[in-house]
Amino acid sequence: MSRTLFTVGPVYVAPDTLESMNRPMITHRSKEYKELHGDIVEKIKKTLDTDMDVFLVAGSATAFLEGAIRNGSASRTMGITNGSFGNRSIEIAELNGRTVDKVQVPWGKAMKPEDIEGKVSKDVELVHWVSNESSTGVFSDSVALAKSVREQNPDALIMVDAVTAAYAMDIKVKDMDADAIVFGTQKALALPPGLAIMLCSERMLEKAKTVPNRGFYTDLLKIKKQSDVNYALTTPPVSLMYGLDHQLDKIISEGVQARYARHQRMADMVRDWADRRLAGVFPEEGYRSNSIGVLNRGDLDFDNFHSKLKARGYEISNGYGDVKEKTFRIGHMGDTTPEAIGELLSVMDEILEE
Ligand SMILES: Cc1ncc(COP(=O)(O)O)c(C=O)c1O
């Protein structure tokens, strides 16, 4: 049985988007491919209002989270974390042999400049954190964090995991002035999984020249050389790129600000429902994600509730990480509409009333 996804990714993909990918294959060293690649890069720059390099690689977003760490540091990073995905980046850095200065912020709380005050030492080469922590539904102010990092250590690079933030909320790319901003196709771009995207700064590329062992797949200098002529380094997911080109056109015609406002409306509906029907939402007030609602379960038997929901054709997401048992999550991003959220919430009401 097919179900409508209100998950945290992969998310619902609209029929017109699926249809846009149904095209004859082209080779990735053709003129047609170059046009497709170049169009996508330009549309990403336009929609995110940036002139940073835009890199594309086949893989999930983690390919570029690892890539940014491998190119942007040789020995020491600082990882700020308030949940599972912040911890994941720290793990990636450590598995790549970096020493990581860790800053742990309580789950459910936003990471704030005061959490890192006096902590960014001179030998930290790269500071990394998650914009929108998908395990807790917290959206931190990355512009404020980046400013604090630069004041303390102007040479430190900054990598921001924007996997569930980009295209759902305004991440203010220019104001943030980060060195790597990473996301993928299966979240607020509302496409199938399979393509990682990185916005990359000049500073990151300069640093990469000094770092040994950048690998092959994740070598940003190799990727840059190909990207400059609108090629991918290795075979790209061409069908998915047709879909991405289509989605970017849709985003341009909706308008990015209108898109962010739609995400805000959906988030407000879910928060209001959680306050009325259950025990509210988990993340602290003022820093709540507009792409993922993380709801306190209260007394709810989630597994039973979710099986009834699935039987009616709707799928949401379990809690994640340390708060897996006490929360559950509703994805409201991409091409999902307030009307669809309204429908989901009324079915959830019916189940609770049964
Ligand atoms: C905030 C965040 N970072 C990283 C990831 C990992 O992304 P991917 O599975 O595309 O590598 C996810 C996936 O859910 C995420 O939500």
The ligand as an SDF file (V2000), in Angstrom:
LIG
                    3D

 16 16  0  0  0  0  0  0  0  0999 V2000
   20.7370   16.9880   10.3140 C   0  0  0  0  0  0  0  0  0  0  0  0
   21.1640   15.7990    9.5270 C   0  0  0  0  0  0  0  0  0  0  0  0
   22.4710   15.6690    9.2110 N   0  0  0  0  0  0  0  0  0  0  0  0
   22.9220   14.6270    8.4880 C   0  0  0  0  0  0  0  0  0  0  0  0
   22.0780   13.6470    8.0630 C   0  0  0  0  0  0  0  0  0  0  0  0
   22.6070   12.5230    7.2460 C   0  0  0  0  0  0  0  0  0  0  0  0
   22.2130   12.7550    5.9320 O   0  0  0  0  0  0  0  0  0  0  0  0
   22.3640   11.6590    4.7830 P   0  0  0  0  0  0  0  0  0  0  0  0
   21.6250   10.4500    5.2400 O   0  0  0  0  0  0  0  0  0  0  0  0
   21.7780   12.3310    3.5890 O   0  0  0  0  0  0  0  0  0  0  0  0
   23.8080   11.3930    4.6340 O   0  0  0  0  0  0  0  0  0  0  0  0
   20.7130   13.7230    8.3710 C   0  0  0  0  0  0  0  0  0  0  0  0
   19.7860   12.6740    7.9490 C   0  0  0  0  0  0  0  0  0  0  0  0
   18.6620   12.5730    8.3940 O   0  0  0  0  0  0  0  0  0  0  0  0
   20.2450   14.8350    9.1060 C   0  0  0  0  0  0  0  0  0  0  0  0
   18.9560   14.9630    9.4170 O   0  0  0  0  0  0  0  0  0  0  0  0
  1  2  1  0
  2  3  1  0
  2 15  2  0
  3  4  2  0
  4  5  1  0
  5  6  1  0
  5 12  2  0
  6  7  1  0
  7  8  1  0
  8  9  2  0
  8 10  1  0
  8 11  1  0
 12 13  1  0
 12 15  1  0
 13 14  2  0
 15 16  1  0
M  END
$$$$
